[in-house]
Amino acid sequence: MKIFLFDVDETLWCSNGPVTRNMLVELRNQGHAVGLCGNWAKFCQVVPDWHQLISFLNCSPTVQLVDGSIIGDKAWWMTEFRRYVPHEEMVFVGNQLGRKNSLGVVCGSNCSEHAAKAGVRFLLEDEFAAGQR
């Protein structure tokens, strides 16, 4: 089983992104775990049956410690999740800060940096929407 994590804003159909609902359903039907590592509140508000599409969501608060380390950011959360949840591979689908996605929307998240920091394979939202897995 692979774990596919998705940013929401400028990634998923419900928030100006090219990744469709059917793409998430397809992953689930193939036996993969599907989760959110982004604006989960927006997703849950606009997708009434959100619980039938995703297995988990990252809703941990972000806290910066006195030493400058950050607990709860996307990289921290992916690292912790990888540590405790058995899986074949983890893939984070999201965007690069300031880049326009295929819908012409400027991306506001630095997902690629978080994935690199956590040692997780990263795919741009447009790459995933075009069929890369």
Salt bridges, closest charged atoms under 4 A:
ASP7 OD1 - LYS74 NZ 2.99
ASP49 OD2 - ARG21 NH2 2.35
ASP73 OD2 - HIS114 ND1 3.99
GLU80 OE2 - ARG83 NH1 2.86
GLU89 OE1 - LYS2 NZ 3.40
GLU89 OE2 - ARG121 NE 2.57
GLU125 OE2 - ARG99 NH1 2.56
ASP126 OD2 - ARG99 NH2 2.63
